Amino acid sequence: MTYATQPEASHFIDGQYVEDDSGAALPVIYPATGETIANLHAATPALVDRALAAAKRAQPAWAALTGTERGRILRRAADIMRERNRELSELETKDTGKPLQETLVADATSGADALEYFGGLAATLAGEHIQLGEDFIYTRREALGVTVGIGAWNYPTQIACWKAAPALACGNTMVFKPSETTPLSALKVAEILVEAGAPPGVFNVVQGYGEVGAGLVDDDRVAKVSLTGSVPTGRKVYASAASGMKAVTMELGGKSPLVIFDDASLEDAVSAAINANFYSTGQICSNGTRVFVQDGIREAFLDRLAERLKGVAMGDPLDEATNFGPMVSARQREIVEGFISQGVAEGARLVAGGGRPEGEGYWIEPTVFADVTDGMTIAREEIFGPVMSVFGFSTEEEALERANATIYGLSAGVFTRDLARAHRFVGRLQAGSCWINTYNLTPVEAPFGGMKMSGVGRENGQVAIEHWSQLKTVYVAMGEVEAPY
C-alpha cells in the first residue's frame, strides 16, 4: 500500500475530509525535483469557524471519558502508525524532501512514540488531597478546552503528534494547522486518530497561510496555542494569544553551541557535529550550528570532518542509500545561499561545500566554515540549512561565555571525557535541552524546549501535562461557618 500524494481533500474537520476550492491555492512541491505533487486549498474563514465549532462541540464528551479510555485510543493510533510506518515515511519524504533513510526511523516512529507515551499517562492524571484538621482540600486536573497547534515544515508528522498527544490525553480537542509548505502528513494523523476511535471533532486539520493561523489564534473559543516556528512568528502569536489570556507553549529557533574539548573522542565529536548540522539537511531548530573546538584538536577535527563528508550521498530521497536530501523549498535554499555568501564576504574560510549541485530540485551542498568569529552574520543568525560554523577556543570559561552570548537558548552540547567538567559546564549553559557526548537525541520521555528567545514552556515528558491542563483547587469545610456579625 502506498499513500497517494493528492489527498481526498485539503482539510479534515469533524471526522471527515472537507474541501472548499474557493480558498487560496496551496500547491505541494516535491523538493527533490521541484514537481507539483498535490494541489490543496487554504481554509476559508467559514472552514476555520467550522473546525473550531467541531472541536468545541466534541470537547465536553471527550473530556468526560476516563483517562484510560482516551489513552486506549491514543495507543491504538500509535499501533496503526507503526504498522504503516513505511507508507507514512514515504509520504513524509515526498512532503519534505528528507531522505527515506531518515524518515523511516525519525518521523512517524517518533509520532507514534508520543501517542503511546501520553496514551499511557492519560490514566494517571490526578490531583492531591490536603488534610487541614477536619477540613480538607483536593485538587482536580482538568482540560483547558479547545486548543490550537501550529506546525513547522521540517517534522510535520512528529510535530502534529507532539502537540496532539498530550492535548488529547488531557481531554482537550485540537485544531491543527500544518505548515503550508508540508501540509500532507497531518491529514494522515487525523485519519488514523479517527480510525483508532477518536470521536469526530477531537482532532481537526485546516490548511493555510499566516492569516489562517492568525484566525485560529485570535478566536475566543481557543484556550491554548502551541507553536513550533521561528522567533518572529512566535512574537506575533505570543502577543496575540496574550491579548486573550490564552495559555501558550512556543518552541522557536536557535543558534545552539556544540563545545568540543581537547580530551573528547574525536570520532564521536565529528559524528555529533555532522548530525547536529546536516541531518534533515540542517533544517532542525535545535541544531548545534556553532561548533566550538578547543585549539589543540581544531585542525584534526576539520581534517576528519572533511574526510567524513566524502560519505555524503545525494540522490533520489526515496532510495534508502541516499543520506542527504534537498532543502524544503526554493525560497529556503535562497535564504541559505545568502548566508553562505555573507560568510565568505565577512572573511570566514569556506572549507567544504557552499555550492549548488546540478539538476532539478532544491539541492545544496553541506557547507563548513572555519575561522568564524563571533560577530559574523553566520555566527549570530539562525540559518536553518546545512551550514556549520567552526570556532576555536582555549579555555573552559571562554567557551562558556561565548556559547551563552546569543539571544537564543534552545539547545547546547558538550564533548569531553572529563565528566565533572561536563556536568559543571552544562549546569551553566543557558539552554533548555543539553547533551553530553551526544547531540539532538529527543526521546518523548524528555522535556524539550528553550530559554531566552527560543521559547516558552516544554513539550514532551511528564511536565507537558501541566502545559495542556489546568488545576482546580476545592476547599471542603466539615464544620460550621463563623462570621463576625
C-alpha positions as CSV (number, residue, x, y, z in Angstrom):
1,M,0.0,0.0,0.0
2,T,1.2,3.5,-0.9
3,Y,-0.4,6.7,0.1
4,A,-1.4,9.0,-2.8
5,T,0.2,12.4,-2.5
6,Q,-3.1,14.1,-3.6
7,P,-5.3,13.8,-0.5
8,E,-9.0,13.2,-0.7
9,A,-9.5,16.9,0.3
10,S,-7.4,19.7,1.8
11,H,-8.8,19.7,5.3
12,F,-10.0,17.2,7.9
13,I,-12.9,18.5,10.1
14,D,-15.3,16.8,12.3
15,G,-14.1,13.3,11.4
16,Q,-14.1,13.7,7.6
17,Y,-12.3,15.3,4.7
18,V,-13.6,18.7,3.7
19,E,-12.9,20.8,0.6
20,D,-13.6,24.4,-0.3
21,D,-11.9,25.3,-3.6
22,S,-12.6,29.0,-3.1
23,G,-9.7,29.0,-0.7
24,A,-6.3,30.3,-1.9
25,A,-4.3,27.8,-3.9
26,L,-1.8,25.8,-1.9
27,P,0.5,23.7,-4.2
28,V,2.6,20.9,-2.7
29,I,6.1,20.8,-4.2
30,Y,8.4,17.8,-4.1
31,P,11.7,19.4,-3.1
32,A,13.9,16.8,-4.9
33,T,12.5,17.7,-8.3
34,G,10.5,20.9,-8.0
35,E,7.5,18.9,-9.2
36,T,4.0,19.7,-8.0
37,I,2.7,16.5,-6.4
38,A,-0.6,17.8,-4.9
39,N,-2.9,20.8,-5.1
40,L,-4.6,21.9,-1.9
41,H,-6.6,25.0,-0.9
42,A,-6.2,27.2,2.2
43,A,-9.1,27.2,4.6
44,T,-11.6,30.0,4.2
45,P,-12.8,31.8,7.4
46,A,-16.0,29.7,7.2
47,L,-14.0,26.5,7.3
48,V,-11.9,27.8,10.2
49,D,-15.1,28.5,12.0
50,R,-16.4,25.1,11.2
51,A,-13.3,23.4,12.6
52,L,-13.4,25.4,15.8
53,A,-17.1,24.7,16.2
54,A,-16.5,21.0,15.7
55,A,-13.7,21.0,18.3
56,K,-15.8,22.9,20.8
57,R,-18.8,20.6,20.3
58,A,-16.7,17.4,20.8
59,Q,-14.7,18.6,23.8
60,P,-17.1,18.0,26.7
61,A,-17.8,14.4,25.8
62,W,-14.1,13.7,25.1
63,A,-13.1,15.2,28.5
64,A,-15.8,13.2,30.2
65,L,-14.2,9.9,29.1
66,T,-11.9,8.3,31.6
67,G,-8.2,8.8,31.1
68,T,-7.9,5.1,30.4
69,E,-10.5,5.4,27.6
70,R,-8.7,8.3,26.0
71,G,-5.4,6.7,26.4
72,R,-6.6,3.5,24.8
73,I,-7.5,5.4,21.6
74,L,-4.1,7.2,21.5
75,R,-2.2,3.9,22.0
76,R,-4.3,2.3,19.3
77,A,-3.4,5.2,16.9
78,A,0.3,4.6,17.8
79,D,0.0,0.9,16.8
80,I,-1.6,1.9,13.5
81,M,1.2,4.4,12.8
82,R,3.8,1.8,13.4
83,E,2.1,-0.7,11.2
84,R,2.1,1.9,8.4
85,N,5.5,3.4,9.1
86,R,6.8,2.8,5.5
87,E,3.8,4.4,3.8
88,L,3.8,7.3,6.2
89,S,7.6,7.7,5.8
90,E,7.4,7.7,2.0
91,L,4.7,10.4,2.2
92,E,6.8,12.4,4.6
93,T,9.8,12.1,2.2
94,K,7.7,13.5,-0.6
95,D,6.3,16.2,1.6
96,T,9.6,17.4,3.0
97,G,12.3,16.0,0.7
98,K,14.1,14.3,3.6
99,P,15.7,11.0,2.7
100,L,13.7,7.9,3.3
101,Q,16.7,6.6,5.3
102,E,15.8,9.3,7.8
103,T,12.0,9.3,7.8
104,L,11.8,5.6,8.3
105,V,13.4,6.0,11.8
106,A,12.7,9.6,12.9
107,D,9.3,10.8,11.8
108,A,6.2,8.7,12.1
109,T,8.0,6.5,14.6
110,S,8.6,9.5,16.9
111,G,5.0,10.5,16.4
112,A,3.9,7.0,17.4
113,D,6.1,7.2,20.5
114,A,4.3,10.4,21.6
115,L,0.9,8.9,21.1
116,E,1.9,5.8,23.1
117,Y,3.6,7.7,25.8
118,F,0.8,10.2,26.5
119,G,-1.7,7.5,25.9
120,G,-0.1,5.7,28.9
121,L,0.0,8.9,31.0
122,A,-3.7,9.7,30.4
123,A,-4.9,7.3,33.0
124,T,-2.5,8.7,35.6
125,L,-3.9,12.3,35.6
126,A,-4.8,13.1,39.2
127,G,-4.9,15.8,41.8
128,E,-3.9,15.7,45.5
129,H,-5.6,15.6,48.9
130,I,-4.5,18.0,51.6
131,Q,-5.8,17.5,55.2
132,L,-6.4,20.6,57.3
133,G,-7.7,19.3,60.6
134,E,-11.3,18.2,59.9
135,D,-11.4,20.3,56.8
136,F,-9.6,19.2,53.6
137,I,-8.6,20.4,50.2
138,Y,-8.5,18.5,47.0
139,T,-7.2,19.5,43.5
140,R,-8.5,18.4,40.1
141,R,-6.5,18.4,36.9
142,E,-8.9,19.5,34.2
143,A,-8.8,20.0,30.4
144,L,-8.3,23.5,29.0
145,G,-10.8,23.1,26.3
146,V,-10.3,23.8,22.6
147,T,-6.6,24.1,21.7
148,V,-4.7,25.2,18.6
149,G,-1.5,23.6,17.2
150,I,0.6,25.4,14.6
151,G,3.3,23.2,12.9
152,A,6.6,23.8,11.2
153,W,7.6,22.3,7.9
154,N,10.6,20.2,9.0
155,Y,8.9,17.4,11.0
156,P,5.2,17.6,10.1
157,T,4.2,14.2,11.4
158,Q,6.2,14.4,14.6
159,I,5.1,17.9,15.4
160,A,1.4,17.1,14.9
161,C,1.7,14.2,17.3
162,W,3.9,16.0,19.8
163,K,1.1,18.6,20.2
164,A,-2.0,16.3,19.7
165,A,-0.9,13.5,22.0
166,P,-0.6,15.5,25.3
167,A,-3.5,17.8,24.4
168,L,-5.9,14.9,23.7
169,A,-4.6,12.8,26.7
170,C,-5.7,15.7,29.0
171,G,-9.2,15.9,27.5
172,N,-8.7,18.8,25.1
173,T,-9.7,18.9,21.5
174,M,-7.4,20.5,18.8
175,V,-7.5,22.3,15.5
176,F,-4.1,21.8,13.9
177,K,-2.6,24.0,11.1
178,P,0.4,22.4,9.4
179,S,3.0,24.5,7.6
180,E,1.7,25.4,4.2
181,T,5.0,24.0,2.8
182,T,4.4,20.5,4.1
183,P,0.6,20.0,4.5
184,L,0.1,16.3,3.7
185,S,1.2,14.3,6.7
186,A,-1.0,15.8,9.4
187,L,-4.0,14.7,7.4
188,K,-2.9,11.1,7.9
189,V,-2.5,11.7,11.6
190,A,-6.1,12.9,11.8
191,E,-7.3,10.0,9.7
192,I,-5.5,7.5,11.9
193,L,-6.9,9.0,15.1
194,V,-10.4,8.6,13.9
195,E,-9.7,5.1,12.8
196,A,-8.4,4.4,16.3
197,G,-11.6,5.6,17.8
198,A,-11.3,9.3,18.4
199,P,-14.8,10.9,18.0
200,P,-15.4,13.4,15.2
201,G,-14.1,16.8,16.1
202,V,-11.5,15.8,18.6
203,F,-8.6,16.4,16.1
204,N,-9.1,18.6,13.1
205,V,-6.7,19.8,10.4
206,V,-7.0,23.0,8.5
207,Q,-4.5,24.2,5.9
208,G,-3.4,27.7,5.1
209,Y,-1.0,30.6,5.3
210,G,-0.4,33.0,8.1
211,E,-3.9,34.5,8.0
212,V,-5.4,31.1,8.8
213,G,-3.1,30.7,11.8
214,A,-4.0,34.2,12.9
215,G,-7.7,33.5,12.7
216,L,-7.3,30.4,14.9
217,V,-5.1,32.2,17.5
218,D,-7.5,35.2,17.8
219,D,-10.7,33.2,18.2
220,D,-12.3,33.4,21.6
221,R,-13.1,29.7,21.7
222,V,-9.5,28.8,21.9
223,A,-7.9,28.3,25.3
224,K,-4.4,27.3,24.4
225,V,-2.0,27.8,21.5
226,S,1.1,25.7,20.8
227,L,3.5,26.9,18.0
228,T,6.6,25.4,16.5
229,G,8.2,28.0,14.3
230,S,10.6,31.0,14.0
231,V,11.1,33.7,16.6
232,P,9.4,36.4,14.5
233,T,6.3,34.3,14.1
234,G,6.5,33.4,17.8
235,R,6.5,37.0,18.8
236,K,3.3,37.7,16.8
237,V,1.5,34.6,18.0
238,Y,2.5,35.1,21.6
239,A,1.3,38.7,21.6
240,S,-2.0,37.7,20.0
241,A,-2.6,34.9,22.5
242,A,-1.7,37.1,25.4
243,S,-4.4,39.6,24.5
244,G,-6.9,36.9,25.0
245,M,-5.1,35.5,28.1
246,K,-4.6,32.2,26.3
247,A,-2.1,29.6,27.5
248,V,0.9,29.2,25.2
249,T,3.8,27.0,24.5
250,M,6.4,28.2,22.0
251,E,9.2,26.0,20.5
252,L,11.1,28.5,18.5
253,G,14.5,28.9,16.8
254,G,18.0,28.5,18.0
255,K,21.7,29.2,17.3
256,S,23.0,26.4,19.5
257,P,26.6,25.8,20.6
258,L,28.3,22.4,20.4
259,V,31.5,22.7,22.5
260,I,34.3,20.1,21.9
261,F,37.2,19.9,24.4
262,D,40.7,18.6,23.6
263,D,40.1,15.4,25.5
264,A,36.9,14.4,23.6
265,S,36.7,11.3,21.4
266,L,37.4,13.0,18.1
267,E,35.4,10.4,16.0
268,D,32.3,10.8,18.3
269,A,32.6,14.6,18.2
270,V,32.8,14.7,14.4
271,S,29.8,12.3,14.2
272,A,27.8,14.6,16.5
273,A,28.8,17.7,14.6
274,I,27.6,16.0,11.3
275,N,24.3,15.1,12.9
276,A,24.0,18.5,14.5
277,N,24.3,20.3,11.2
278,F,23.5,18.1,8.3
279,Y,20.7,15.7,9.4
280,S,17.5,16.7,7.7
281,T,19.7,19.0,5.5
282,G,20.3,21.2,8.5
283,Q,16.6,22.0,8.9
284,I,16.3,21.4,12.6
285,C,15.7,24.1,15.2
286,S,17.9,22.6,17.8
287,N,20.9,22.1,15.6
288,G,24.4,22.8,17.0
289,T,25.4,25.2,14.3
290,R,28.1,27.0,16.3
291,V,30.8,24.3,16.8
292,F,33.5,25.4,19.3
293,V,36.6,23.2,19.0
294,Q,39.4,23.6,21.5
295,D,42.6,24.8,19.9
296,G,44.6,21.6,20.4
297,I,42.3,19.5,18.2
298,R,40.7,22.0,15.9
299,E,42.7,21.2,12.7
300,A,42.5,17.5,13.4
301,F,38.7,18.0,13.7
302,L,38.5,19.8,10.4
303,D,40.6,17.2,8.6
304,R,38.5,14.3,9.9
305,L,35.3,16.2,9.1
306,A,36.4,16.8,5.5
307,E,37.1,13.1,5.2
308,R,33.8,12.0,6.6
309,L,31.9,14.4,4.3
310,K,33.1,12.3,1.4
311,G,30.4,9.9,2.6
312,V,27.6,12.3,1.6
313,A,25.2,10.5,-0.8
314,M,22.8,12.8,-2.6
315,G,20.2,11.3,-4.9
316,D,16.7,10.1,-5.0
317,P,15.3,10.6,-1.5
318,L,13.2,7.5,-1.8
319,D,16.3,5.4,-2.3
320,E,17.4,4.3,1.1
321,A,21.1,4.7,0.1
322,T,20.6,8.4,-0.1
323,N,21.7,10.1,3.2
324,F,21.4,13.8,2.3
325,G,18.3,15.5,0.8
326,P,17.4,18.8,-0.7
327,M,16.2,21.9,1.0
328,V,12.4,22.0,1.5
329,S,11.8,24.9,-0.9
330,A,13.4,27.2,-3.5
331,R,13.0,30.1,-1.1
332,Q,14.7,28.3,1.8
333,R,17.6,27.5,-0.4
334,E,17.9,31.1,-1.5
335,I,18.0,32.2,2.2
336,V,20.8,29.7,3.0
337,E,22.8,30.7,-0.1
338,G,22.5,34.3,1.0
339,F,24.1,33.4,4.4
340,I,26.9,31.4,2.7
341,S,27.7,34.5,0.6
342,Q,27.7,36.6,3.7
343,G,30.1,34.2,5.4
344,V,32.5,34.4,2.5
345,A,32.2,38.2,2.3
346,E,32.8,38.7,6.0
347,G,36.0,36.6,5.9
348,A,35.1,33.1,7.1
349,R,37.1,30.3,5.5
350,L,35.0,28.1,3.3
351,V,36.4,24.6,3.8
352,A,33.6,22.4,2.3
353,G,30.6,22.8,0.2
354,G,28.8,26.1,-0.5
355,G,27.7,25.2,-3.9
356,R,24.5,24.1,-5.7
357,P,24.6,20.7,-7.4
358,E,23.4,20.5,-11.0
359,G,19.9,19.2,-11.7
360,E,16.4,19.8,-10.7
361,G,15.1,20.4,-7.1
362,Y,16.4,22.5,-4.3
363,W,19.7,20.9,-3.6
364,I,22.6,22.5,-1.8
365,E,25.9,21.0,-0.6
366,P,26.7,20.5,3.1
367,T,28.8,23.5,3.9
368,V,31.5,24.1,6.5
369,F,33.1,27.4,7.5
370,A,36.3,27.7,9.6
371,D,37.9,30.7,11.2
372,V,34.5,32.0,12.1
373,T,34.4,34.9,14.6
374,D,31.5,35.7,17.0
375,G,30.5,38.9,15.3
376,M,29.9,37.4,11.8
377,T,26.4,37.1,10.5
378,I,26.6,33.3,10.1
379,A,27.7,33.2,13.8
380,R,24.7,35.2,15.1
381,E,21.6,34.4,12.9
382,E,19.7,31.2,12.5
383,I,20.4,29.8,9.0
384,F,18.1,26.7,9.1
385,G,20.2,24.9,6.5
386,P,23.3,22.7,6.2
387,V,25.9,25.3,7.2
388,M,28.3,24.6,10.0
389,S,30.5,27.3,11.6
390,V,33.6,26.2,13.4
391,F,35.2,28.4,16.1
392,G,38.3,28.0,18.1
393,F,38.7,28.5,21.9
394,S,41.3,28.0,24.5
395,T,39.7,27.8,28.0
396,E,36.6,26.4,29.5
397,E,35.5,29.8,30.8
398,E,36.0,31.4,27.4
399,A,33.9,28.7,25.7
400,L,31.1,29.1,28.2
401,E,30.9,32.9,27.9
402,R,30.9,32.7,24.1
403,A,28.4,29.8,24.0
404,N,25.9,31.8,26.0
405,A,26.5,35.1,24.1
406,T,23.3,34.7,22.0
407,I,19.6,35.7,22.2
408,Y,18.7,32.1,21.7
409,G,18.7,29.3,24.3
410,L,17.1,26.2,22.7
411,S,19.9,23.6,22.9
412,A,23.6,23.0,23.6
413,G,26.1,20.2,23.7
414,V,29.5,19.4,25.2
415,F,32.0,16.7,24.4
416,T,34.7,15.8,27.0
417,R,35.9,12.7,28.8
418,D,36.0,14.8,32.0
419,L,32.5,14.2,33.3
420,A,33.0,16.6,36.2
421,R,33.7,19.3,33.7
422,A,30.8,18.1,31.5
423,H,28.2,18.5,34.3
424,R,29.8,21.7,35.5
425,F,29.6,23.1,32.0
426,V,26.0,22.2,31.2
427,G,25.0,23.5,34.6
428,R,26.0,27.0,33.4
429,L,24.8,26.7,29.8
430,Q,21.8,28.9,29.0
431,A,19.8,26.3,27.0
432,G,16.7,24.3,27.6
433,S,17.9,21.0,26.2
434,C,21.6,20.0,26.6
435,W,23.6,16.9,25.7
436,I,26.8,15.4,27.0
437,N,28.9,13.4,24.5
438,T,26.0,13.2,22.0
439,Y,23.6,15.6,20.3
440,N,20.0,16.0,19.2
441,L,18.5,12.9,20.8
442,T,14.9,13.9,21.8
443,P,13.0,10.9,23.2
444,V,9.4,11.7,24.1
445,E,10.2,11.0,27.8
446,A,12.5,14.0,27.9
447,P,11.1,17.6,28.2
448,F,12.1,19.7,25.2
449,G,12.0,23.5,24.8
450,G,14.0,26.6,25.1
451,M,15.2,29.5,27.2
452,K,15.5,33.2,26.3
453,M,14.1,33.9,22.8
454,S,13.9,30.2,21.9
455,G,10.6,29.6,23.5
456,V,8.1,29.3,26.4
457,G,7.1,26.1,28.1
458,R,8.1,22.5,27.3
459,E,6.9,19.7,25.0
460,N,7.2,16.0,25.9
461,G,7.9,14.4,29.3
462,Q,5.5,14.3,32.2
463,V,5.9,18.1,32.6
464,A,3.9,18.6,29.3
465,I,0.8,17.5,31.1
466,E,1.0,20.8,33.1
467,H,1.0,22.8,29.9
468,W,-2.1,21.0,28.5
469,S,-4.3,21.1,31.6
470,Q,-5.3,23.4,34.4
471,L,-5.5,22.9,38.1
472,K,-8.7,23.5,40.2
473,T,-8.5,23.7,44.0
474,V,-11.5,22.7,46.1
475,Y,-11.8,23.6,49.8
476,V,-14.2,21.3,51.7
477,A,-15.4,22.6,55.1
478,M,-16.6,20.0,57.6
479,G,-17.9,22.3,60.3
480,E,-20.0,25.4,60.9
481,V,-19.2,28.7,59.2
482,E,-18.4,31.6,61.6
483,A,-18.8,35.3,60.8
484,P,-18.1,38.4,62.8
485,Y,-21.7,39.6,62.7
